[in-house]
Amino acid sequence: MPQSRLPHSAPSSPWRWAWLGAAGGLLWATLLWAPARWLAAAVAQASHGQVQLRQAHGTVWQGDAVLTLTPGHASDEVRSLPSRLHWQWGLKGWGLTLQLSSPCCTPQAMQWHLSYRDGGLALSLADQTSTWPLALLAGLGAPWNTLQAEGALQWQSTGLRLGWQAGRLRWHGQSLLLAQDLGSRLSTLRPMGSYRVSLQGNDAGTETPELRLDTVSGPLRLNGHGQWLGQHLRFSGEAQADEGFETALSNLLNIIGRREGPRSRLSLG
């Protein structure tokens, strides 16, 4: 009997490859030209509605929006930057870069870099100086909406890098916040002073960076120290009015801490 032969498999249809190529091209185009509102939605969801990118224009990779802080989605108490926030993503080696800028606040764009380093993720910020309105913080709700702080917040960073290894966060470098000409609706005295807050890591990296609060100038004296422990900040300090300013600052001292005679004890964590 003649042996039967199995039929040869039909060659792959060129249409299948055409459809795969078209689908791949469509996916790439969708990712490349994803609208900025997708990024705005992701930021709002991740922050539980407290950080919002309103009136977003452009794409996920390059665009601008109005940066707004709010206690939550349902709140009408919002604060926004006086100028639009611009962003641009890019690639650098095997890492991802992000440039952030706003005419009101950043003389030069802030440059972030996310990479894989020393067996873990590392997020670094190029040395920079930026100045932000303190009033923006009132949008986050209590206690900032109670204080209604006024003035400028200058942020300086030097060698700042955050590294994640084996589930632990390590701080490198230093961040310095300078609150200039601070005012508050809780006091008629303006300004109350200027203050420095430093968060200090080290070259080798530490899991517990040191935090320090000092008074630069002004009749309201603030000082204290603490540590950043994992996801929590532990801080203790005190506030006191200079002689002759006790009445003007009494209401503020009663609210910001535990009153003990002329002083107010500050504690967190």
Secondary structure, DSSP 8 states (H G I E B T S, - for coil): -------------HHHHHHHHHHHHHHHHHHHT-BHHHHHHHHHHHTTTSEEEEEEEEBSSEEEEEEEE-SSTT----EE-SS-EEEEEEEETTEEEEEEE-TTT-SS-EEEEEEEETTEEEEEE-SEEEEEEGGGGGGG-TTHHHHT-EEEEEEEEEEEEEEEETTEEEEEEEEEEEEEEEE-TT-S-S--EEEEEEEE--TT-BSS-EEEEEEEESSEEEEEEEEEETTEEEEEEEEEE-TT-HHHHHHHHHHHSEEETTEEEEEE-
